[in-house]
Amino acid sequence: MQTATITELKKELRLLPPSEVMDICLRLARFKKDNKELLTYLLFEAKNEDAYIQSIQHELDEEMPNVRSNSIYLTKKSLRKVLRQLDKYIRYSGNKQTEATLRLYFVRKIKETGIPVSRSQVLTNIYQGQLKKIKAAVSKLHEDLQYDFGLELEEVVG
């Protein structure tokens, strides 16, 4: 089976009645947890981005204390797990301001938790990668927001 392009799917969905579109969405949600999570975001959370950000920050608050470990290997594994979740939530939103806010919060949590980033090259790479992604997301925002996020980033890094 050859996968249709987004344009072809869009044209076909326009031709369907709303009840069939709903059935297709529900069927998609049954197949994969990611589809269900994205649909949940689009239906319930997209209208209030601030509440969405706060819920993710709350989840990070619960997960980050579990990351600290005596073993650098386990710390790295736990940090990557949290980061995979965070990346998924950011992908659902697609909003650069949300991305910058959440990544900045993640970096701040790394600092607060006291994870020894400098003791491992892998942890340093994860940390530096997040800083690069924050800068990339901030560069696509309005100038006023760029300034505000720049100040926050310097506060966290410095």
C-alpha positions as CSV (number, residue, x, y, z in Angstrom):
1,M,0.0,0.0,0.0
2,Q,1.3,3.4,-1.0
3,T,0.9,6.2,1.5
4,A,-1.1,9.2,0.3
5,T,0.4,12.7,0.6
6,I,-1.0,15.3,3.0
7,T,-2.6,17.2,0.1
8,E,-4.4,14.0,-1.1
9,L,-5.6,13.3,2.4
10,K,-6.8,16.9,2.8
11,K,-8.8,16.7,-0.4
12,E,-10.4,13.4,0.5
13,L,-11.3,14.5,4.0
14,R,-13.1,17.6,2.6
15,L,-15.4,15.3,0.6
16,L,-16.5,13.3,3.6
17,P,-19.4,14.2,5.9
18,P,-18.5,15.2,9.5
19,S,-19.7,12.0,11.0
20,E,-17.3,9.9,8.8
21,V,-14.4,12.3,9.7
22,M,-15.2,11.7,13.4
23,D,-15.2,7.9,12.9
24,I,-11.9,8.1,11.2
25,C,-10.4,10.2,14.0
26,L,-11.7,7.8,16.6
27,R,-10.3,4.8,14.7
28,L,-6.9,6.5,14.5
29,A,-7.0,7.1,18.2
30,R,-7.5,3.4,18.9
31,F,-4.4,2.4,17.0
32,K,-1.6,4.2,18.8
33,K,-1.3,6.0,22.1
34,D,0.5,8.9,20.4
35,N,-2.5,9.5,18.2
36,K,-4.8,9.5,21.2
37,E,-2.6,11.9,23.1
38,L,-2.4,14.2,20.1
39,L,-6.2,14.1,19.7
40,T,-6.6,14.9,23.4
41,Y,-4.2,17.9,23.0
42,L,-6.1,19.2,20.0
43,L,-9.5,18.8,21.5
44,F,-9.0,19.8,25.1
45,E,-5.6,21.5,25.7
46,A,-4.9,23.6,22.5
47,K,-7.4,26.2,23.6
48,N,-5.5,27.0,26.7
49,E,-1.8,26.8,26.0
50,D,-0.8,28.2,29.5
51,A,-2.7,25.5,31.3
52,Y,-1.0,22.9,29.0
53,I,2.4,24.3,29.8
54,Q,1.7,24.3,33.5
55,S,0.5,20.7,33.4
56,I,3.7,19.6,31.7
57,Q,5.8,21.6,34.2
58,H,4.0,19.9,37.0
59,E,4.8,16.5,35.4
60,L,8.5,17.6,35.1
61,D,8.4,18.5,38.8
62,E,7.3,15.0,39.6
63,E,9.8,13.2,37.3
64,M,13.0,15.2,37.8
65,P,13.7,14.1,41.5
66,N,13.7,10.5,40.2
67,V,16.5,11.3,37.7
68,R,19.2,11.9,40.3
69,S,21.2,8.8,40.9
70,N,24.6,7.7,42.0
71,S,25.3,6.2,38.6
72,I,25.9,8.5,35.7
73,Y,24.6,5.8,33.4
74,L,21.2,5.6,35.2
75,T,21.1,9.4,35.4
76,K,21.6,9.7,31.6
77,K,19.0,7.0,30.9
78,S,16.4,8.7,33.2
79,L,17.1,12.1,31.7
80,R,16.7,10.9,28.2
81,K,13.4,9.3,29.2
82,V,12.1,12.6,30.5
83,L,13.4,14.4,27.5
84,R,11.6,12.0,25.1
85,Q,8.3,12.8,26.9
86,L,9.1,16.5,26.8
87,D,9.9,16.4,23.0
88,K,6.6,14.6,22.4
89,Y,4.6,17.3,24.2
90,I,6.4,20.0,22.4
91,R,5.7,18.3,19.1
92,Y,2.0,18.2,19.9
93,S,1.9,21.9,20.5
94,G,4.0,23.1,17.6
95,N,4.3,26.5,19.2
96,K,7.8,27.9,19.5
97,Q,7.0,29.9,22.6
98,T,5.8,26.8,24.3
99,E,8.9,25.0,23.2
100,A,11.2,27.7,24.5
101,T,9.3,27.8,27.8
102,L,9.3,24.1,28.4
103,R,12.9,23.5,27.4
104,L,14.0,26.4,29.6
105,Y,12.1,24.9,32.5
106,F,13.7,21.6,31.8
107,V,17.2,23.1,31.9
108,R,16.3,25.0,35.1
109,K,15.2,21.7,36.6
110,I,18.5,20.0,35.7
111,K,20.3,22.8,37.5
112,E,18.0,22.7,40.6
113,T,18.2,18.9,40.9
114,G,22.0,19.1,41.0
115,I,22.7,16.7,38.2
116,P,26.4,16.6,37.7
117,V,26.3,17.6,34.0
118,S,30.1,18.3,33.8
119,R,31.0,14.8,35.0
120,S,29.9,13.1,31.8
121,Q,30.3,14.0,28.2
122,V,26.9,12.5,27.4
123,L,25.1,14.6,30.1
124,T,27.0,17.7,28.8
125,N,25.8,17.0,25.3
126,I,22.2,16.6,26.4
127,Y,22.4,19.9,28.3
128,Q,24.2,21.8,25.5
129,G,21.7,20.3,23.0
130,Q,18.8,21.7,25.0
131,L,20.5,25.1,25.1
132,K,20.8,25.0,21.3
133,K,17.2,24.1,20.8
134,I,16.1,26.9,23.2
135,K,18.1,29.4,21.2
136,A,16.7,28.1,17.9
137,A,13.1,28.3,19.2
138,V,13.7,31.8,20.7
139,S,15.1,33.1,17.4
140,K,11.8,32.4,15.7
141,L,9.8,34.5,18.2
142,H,8.9,38.2,18.3
143,E,11.7,40.5,19.3
144,D,10.2,41.4,22.7
145,L,9.8,37.7,23.6
146,Q,13.4,37.0,22.3
147,Y,14.7,39.6,24.8
148,D,12.7,38.1,27.7
149,F,13.7,34.6,26.9
150,G,17.3,35.7,26.4
151,L,17.3,37.2,29.9
152,E,15.9,34.0,31.4
153,L,18.4,31.9,29.5
154,E,21.3,33.9,30.8
155,E,19.9,33.7,34.3
156,V,19.8,29.9,34.1
157,V,23.1,29.4,32.3
158,G,25.1,32.0,34.2
